[in-house]
């Protein structure tokens, strides 16, 4: 039995596809081993969102080759799609672009067959090709269908990420993803429902609907995201539905009102922002204003009791002045986020932003990033302090040691991390159970504690 090892780089969509490829290999008879071990096949699902991501992808490919020089090294995904010629020069045997990952077992079978024929020719003193290299990369700009991939289980035991959409039509000036992933393609509703039902039957309590540009789901199918969510909600088995990153303009009164009627929905909304300054947003080619973004946040807070609002912010975008940065600071404080993912702008060749004048020095980016991290602390504290003395519902995910004691650790629907002390019945396993209890205090900076379980709901 051949051994295969897989390594994922990048986003949740990539992670879903990596797990799908692993299951395809298992079905084809491969034994899956950790990436750090010796394997016959190494698969690296690459990322290309920044130049740094490209470098990490190359490093992992070289690491695989070094670990076992006689192995088959497979490079798949966005780096291959956006830099095929450069990827051909890496020490890889098979290159697989996006929309071709489902062909991994067949490509490996083809590779091994061609390699065996080459060895036979060599044994017969016939001319042999210098090397066997397979390339499966389509022109992603073409009108491609959605790549069908399925999961029966995931690495997590309680929560499953489900890819429902691929591609992006936005063309933000800093982003290479439309060139790596192509145009918007949506997964068929029936395929999504089938996978959710299967995962629910396998014991998963929560599903996270995700995509490259989730808000665009259904534009090519004559439907929309809220309709899909409602259909997923009607399925038995799962108790929670969480959403991946959303564009702010999808949040209308109708959208939020329909969401609020669904008890399984997690009021944890990641609304992509990138900058709190309109002039920077225009340079980024974002399709909304700060006023529109603020209105979307207001709609969510009106529709849900205590929604967790999280976002992404890029500091040091080309041309960002001190005043523009201060505008962003003021806007972030005005909204009051639970969490902010802060990124320093990274130049990405092939994008319009890479050609812009007034690139911001790295020292300035570092200082601005540290400033925003400091600004976030009181926002995060204020959001978490709201829970003290209140009941919270928690899906417990693992048993851990914290501050010298044993706890079950999980998340509320708002994605607040909660620890529940292991009771006298130490053998009782509460993993994958949903419990209710009153929040008493904080164990660590971002971990709250429930002392007494009031109710086990599942």
N, C-alpha and C positions, 0 to 999 in steps of 0.2 A: 504494500500500500504506500503510495507516494504521500509525502508530508507537504503541507502548504501553510504559509504564514502570511497574514495580511496586516497592513498598517494604514491607518486613515489620517489624512491631513485635511484641515478645513472645517466646513460647516456641517450642520445637522443633516442636510441633504446628502452630503458626501458620506456621512456616517451611516445613514440608511442604506446607501448603495453598497458600501463596504460589507455590511452585514448580509445584504442580499447576495453579493458575490460569494461570501463565505458559505452560505447555505447551498448555493449552486455547486460549489466544490464538494461539499459534504455529500450531496446527492449523487455526485459523479464518483464517489468513492475515495476522496482524499481525507487524510487525517489532518485536522487543523491543530497547529502548534503555535505557541507564542512567537512573536517576531524575533525575539532575542535568541531563539533556539535554532539548531541546524534544520534546514528544510530543503526539499527538492524544488519548491516553487515559492518565490516571494512576490507578493502583489502589493504595490504601493499605489493607493488611490490619492492622486496628487491634488494640490491646490495652486491657484494662480492669481489669487485676489490682489496680491502685492508682489513686488520684486523679492521681498523677503520670503514670501510663500514659495516662489519659484526656487529660491536657493535651498530652502528646507526640503523641497521635493527632490532636488538633485542629491542632497546629502543623504537622504534615506535610501535612494536608489544605489548610491555608491556603498552605503553601509551594508545593504543586502548582498551586493556582489562580493564584498570583502568577507562577509560572514561565511559564505560558501561559494567559492569561485566556479564550481561546477553546477550551480543551481540555475534554474530558469527565472530570470528577473522580469517582472511585468510592470510597466508603467501605465497607469490608467488615469483618465479624467482630465481636469482643466488645464494642467501644465502641458500635457500632451496635445490638447486641442489648440492651445494658443501659441505653442512654440514647438511645432512638430519637427522642424528641421533640427533645432537644437536638441530635442529629445532623442532624435535618431542617433546623435553623436554620443549619447550617454551609454553606459555599459549595461544596456537592457536588451532583452531578446524579443519581447512583444510589446508593442505600443497599441493601446486601446483608447480611442477618443470617447467623448460623451455620446450617449445613445447607442453604444456598442458594448457596454459592460456585461450585458446579459449573455454575450457570446463567449465569455471567458473560458468555460470548460471545452467548448468546441475548438477555440483557438489553441489552447494547450494541447489538445489531442492532435491537431494539425501540426503543431510545432514538433512534438515528439516523433510523429510519423516522418516528417521531413528530415529531422536529425538522424533518425535510424537509417533512412535511405542514403544519406550522406556518408554515414559510417560504413555502410555496405559497399558503396562506391570506392571509398578509401581502401577498404580491405581488398578490393579487386584491382587496385592500382589505377582506378579510373579518376578522371578529373572531378574534384569536389569543390562545391561553392565555398568561398572563404568563410562565410558564416551564415547561419540561418536566422533571419529576422523577419517577424511578421508585423505588419502595420495594418491596423483596422481603425481608420480615422476618416469619417465622412465630413463633407463640407457642412458645418453646423448652421450655416446661413440658409441652407435650403429648407424647404417646407417639410420638416420631418415630423413623423408621428411621435407620440409619447412613448418612451421606452418602458415597456411593461416589466416590472420587477416586483417580487412579493416577499413577505416575511411571515414566518410562523412563530418566531420568537425573537427577542432582542437580548443584548448583553445585560440590560436592566431587568429586574424581576417584577417591577410593579408598573412601570411607565414605558410606553412604546411610541417611538416617533414614526409617523406615517407620512411618506412623501406623496403629495397629491398633485404637484404641479412642478413644471420645469421651465426654464427660460425666462427672459426678461425683455421688455420692449422700452424700458425707460431711458437708457443711454445717459446715465449720470456722467458728468465729465471726468470723474476720477475712477470710473469702474470699467474693468475689462470683462465682466461677467456676461454681458450680452454677446460678446464675441466667443466666449468659452462655452456658453450654454445654449446660444441661439434664441429664437423667438419663443414666445409663450406657448406652452403645450400643457394641456390639462389631462389628468387621469380620468378615465370613465368613472362615473358615479358608482356603477355596479361593482367595479373592481375595488374601489375604496371601501364600500360597505362590506364586501366579502372579506377583505383583509381585517377590518375592524372586528367583524363578527368572529373570525377565526382567532384573533388575539384575545378577545374577550372570553372565548371558550377555553383558551389556554391559561386563563387566570389573571390577565392583565387588567388592572383597575382603571388605568388612565391612558388616554391616547393624546398625542400632540400632533396636530395637523400642521405640516410644514411644506415649504416649497421655496424655490429661488425667489419668486415674487408672488407670495401667497395671495395677495389681494386681487391678482389678475385671474384667479381660478375661475374657469368656466367661460371666459370671453370667447373661446374658440369652440365651445360646446353648446352655446345657447343657454347657459345657466349661470349661476353665481355662487360665491362662497357661502353666503348665509343659507342658501337652499341646501347645499351640501351639509353644512353643520347641522341643520334641522333633521336631515335624514340620518346622519350618524347618531344624533341624540336619541332617535326612536329605537335604536338597537338595544337589546338586552345585554347584560354582562358587564359592560364598562360602567363606571360610576362618575368618571370625570372626562371632560374634553378641554384641552388646553390648545391655544392657538399660537403659531409661530409669529414672526415679525409681520406687522401690518403697516400699510401706508396710511397716514392720517386721514386722507380724504375718503377712505372707505367708511369711516365712522360717521354715519348720518343718524338722524333721529330714528329712522326706520330700522337701520341695521342694529343699533344698540337696543332698541325696543324689542326686536325679535330675539336678540341674544338674551336679554334679561328674563325672558319667559322660559328659558331652558335651564332647569335646576342643575344639570350636569356641567354647565359651562363654568370654567375657572375665571374669575374676574381678575386676570393677570394679563395685561395688555402691553405688548412691546410695540410702541409706535416709533418708527424710524424718524429721527429728526436731522442729525448730522450737523446742523448749526442753528443757533438761535438768533441769527442775523439775516435779514432778507437779502442784503446785497451779496452775502456769501452764498446763500441758497440759490440765487440766480446764477452765480458763476458755477455752482455745482450742477446746474440744470435740474434741480429738484422742482417738483410740480406743485408746490404749495407755498403759502406764506406763513409767517409766524402767527398771524392772526387766525388763519384757518386751522393751524395746528392747535392753538389754544382752545378754539371752539370745539374741536374733536375731544380734547381732554375734558372739557366741561360737560359734554354730552355723556361721556362714560361715567363721570362722577355723579351726574344726575340720575343715571340708570342703575348704578350699583352702589351699595352702601359704603364700601371701603376698597375700591379697586386699586390694585397695584399697577402703577404706570411706570414703565421702564423704557429706556431709549438708548440710541447710539449717538455719539458726538465725535466729530473729527476736529482736532485742533491743528492749527498750523496749515490750513489749506492755502494754496498759493494766493498771495496778495492779502491774506488776513491781517488787518491792522490791529493795533492795540485797542482802538475804540470798537472795532467789530468784535473782537474777543470779549470785551467788557459787555457788549450787548448780549452776547451769548450767555455770559455769566448771569446777567440780570434776568434773562428769560428763563433759564433753568431754575433759578430760585423762585421765580414767579409761579411756575408750574408745580414744583415740589415733587420730584420723582422719588420712587422707592429705590431704584437702582439706575445708574448710568454707566454704560460701557464706553469708556473713553479711549479713543485711538489717536495716535499721532499720524498725521498725513504721511503716507508713504508713496513716493513717486512710482507710478506704474507705466512703463513704456507701452505705447500703443493707445494711450488715452489722451484726450484733449488737455486734461489738467497737467500732464507731463510737459506740455509745450508752453504752458502759461509763464508769464514773467513774474518776477517778485516771489520766487520760491522762498519759503520761510526757513531760517537757519534751524538746525537741530536743537541748539541750546534753547531757543525760544519755544520750540515745540515742547521740550522737556519741562520748562518752567510753567507753561500754560496747562499742561497735563496735570502736574502736581497741584496747581491751583484748583482745578476742577475736582480732583480727588478730595481736597480739603473742603470744598464747598458741598460735596455730596454727603459728608459725614452727618451733619445736623439733619439733613433731609431724611436720610435712612433711619436715624434715631427716632425722629418724630413719627415716622410711619410705624415703626416697631413698637414704640411706647403706647400706641393706641390699643394694643392687645392686652396690656396688663389689666388683670381683673376681669377680662372677658373670656367667654367660651370660644374655643377654636376647634375646628374639625381638621384632623391630620391623617394623611395617608402615610403609614409607617413603611420605610423602605429598607432599613438595615439596622443591625445591632452594632453599637460602637462603644468605645471607652472615651469619656470626656471628663477632664478634671479629676481623674482617679476613680470615677464611678461608671457603672454600666447603664447605657440608655438605648432605647429604640429611637431612631432618628427618622424624621420624615418632613413633609411639607404640607402647608395649608393650601387651599385653592389659590390663594394669592401668591404662592411660592415663598412663603415665610418658613424658615427652617425652625422646626420644633423638636425638642428632645423630651422623651417620656422615660422616667426612671424605670429600670427593670424591677418588678415587684418581688415579693417573697417567692412567688411561683417562677423561679428563675428559668425553668425549662419551658415555660409557655412561650411560644413563638408568635409575636404580634406583627412580624413582617408581612406586608401586603394586607394588613387590616386597616380599616378606617375607624378612628376613635374620636371621641369628643372629650374635652376637659378644659379646666380654667387655667389660663396662663398666669403664672405667679411671679416669675422673674426672668433674668437673663443669665445664661451660663457663660457664654462667650459673647464677643462683640455682636455677632449676627445670629446667635442661636438662643431662642426663647425656651422656657421650660414649662411643662405641665406637670404638676405634682400629683394630682389625683385624677385618674381616668373616670369620667362621669358616665360614659356610655361607649360601648363598642357597637359600631353601626354596621359592620360587615365581618 
